[in-house]
C-alpha cells in the first residue's frame, strides 16, 4: 500500500488542479463554469484537511507525544485557509472577479508555503513514526 506522504502529496496536486481550473474560469469571467467547479474544489480541500486533522495528525500525536507542535501549526493554517475559501465563495456568488482573484492569490501563497512544510518535513516525520500503522491508516483515509 502507498505511504501517507505519497497519498497526501498526490492529494495536494489534485486540489491544486481544481484550484487552478477554478481560478482560470473566474479570470475569464466564466461564472457558470466557476460556480460548477467551486463545490468540488471546496469539498476536496475540506476532505484533505479533515483527513489530516481527524486521522493522520491524531495518530502521529498519539505515537510521538508531539501534541501542540507541527500538527497544531498545520491545523491553524487549515483554519486560515478555510476562511479564505469562504471569502472566495462569497466573491464568486457576487461575481466579484477582483475580490475573488485577490483572495485566490492569498490562498495560493498560503497553500504553497503550507504544502512545502508538509511535504518536505511533516509527512516524512509521519511516515517514519507511523510505519506500522500505515496500512490501517491508509484504509481509513481512502474510505473517506
N, C-alpha and C positions, 0 to 999 in steps of 0.2 A: 504494500500500500504506500501511497505517496507520503512525503513528510508534511508536517504542518506548515513549515516555511514555504515549500513548493506550492501547496494548495493556496495559502493566503496571498502569496505573491501573485499567482495567476489571477486570483480574485481581484486584486488591486488593478491588474491590467484590464479585466473585464469592466470594472467600474469606470476606469479611465476612458475606455472606448465609448461607453454610454454617455459619459460627461462630455466628451469631445463632440459627439454627434448632436447632443442637445444644444451645446453652445453654438455650434455651426448653424443650426436652424434658427436660433434666436438672432444671430448676427445677420442672417439673411431676411429676417422678419417673417419667417415661415412659421407663423404662430400655431397653426393646427398640428404640424409635424412636431414642433417643440412640445406642445401640450401632450401629444401622444407619447413622447419619449420621457417626459418628466417622471411619470409614475414608475416605470421600470428602473430608471436611474435612482430615484429615491429609495425604492424597495431594495435594490442591490446594495446601496450604501448602508442602509439601516441593517440589512441582513449581515453584512460584513462586520459592522460594529457589534452587533449582538452576538455573533459567533465568538468574537474575541472577548467581549465583556462577560458573557454568560457561560462560556465553555472553556476557552483556552486560558484566559487570564486567571480565573479561579483555580484551575488545575495547576498552573505554574506557581501561583502564590502558595497553594497548599503544599506543593512538593518542596519549594525552596524556602518558604518563610519570608520571601521578599514582598511583604504587603506594604503598600504605600510608596513603592519605588517606581520603576519604569512603567508598570502597568497602570498605576494611578495617573501618571503623566499622559499616557496614551488615552485613557478614558476621559480625562479632562479635555484633551484635544478633540476627541469624538464629540463631546458636548458642544464645543465651539463650532465644529463643522456642521452639526445638526442645526444650529442657529442660523448659519449662513445659508444652508439648504432651504430652510423655512423662508428666509428672506427672498431667495431666488424664486420660490414658488409664488410668493406674493407679487413679485415683479413680473413674473410670467402671466399671472392672471390679469394684471393691469396692462399687459403688453408694453411694459416699460423696458425697452431694449437697453438703454444706457445703464439703468439701475441693475438690471439682470447681469449685464456684462461686467459691471464693476464688482458685483458680488461674486460672479464666477471667477474673476481674476483673483479675488481674495481666497476663494476656495482652492483654486489651483495651487497657489503658493502654500497654503496650509497642507494640502494633500502631498505635494512634493516633499516638503520637509518631514511630515509625519511618516509617509511611506518609506522614506530613506532611513529614518531611525528604526522603524520596524524591520525592514528587510535587511539592513546591514548589521543590526545589533540584536534587537529583541527576539526576532524569530530564530536566530542562531542559538541564543540562550534557551529559548523554549524547546527547540529540537534537542539540544544537549541534555536538558534536565528531564524531558518527558519522553525519552526513547521507549521506555517500557509501556507507557500509556498511549503511545502514538496511534496504534491501530484502533483502539476503543474510542479515542477522541475523534479520530477521523471519521469513524462510522457515525458518531453523533453529529459532527459538523456537516457531513454530506446529506444527512437526513433532514436538515433544516431548510 
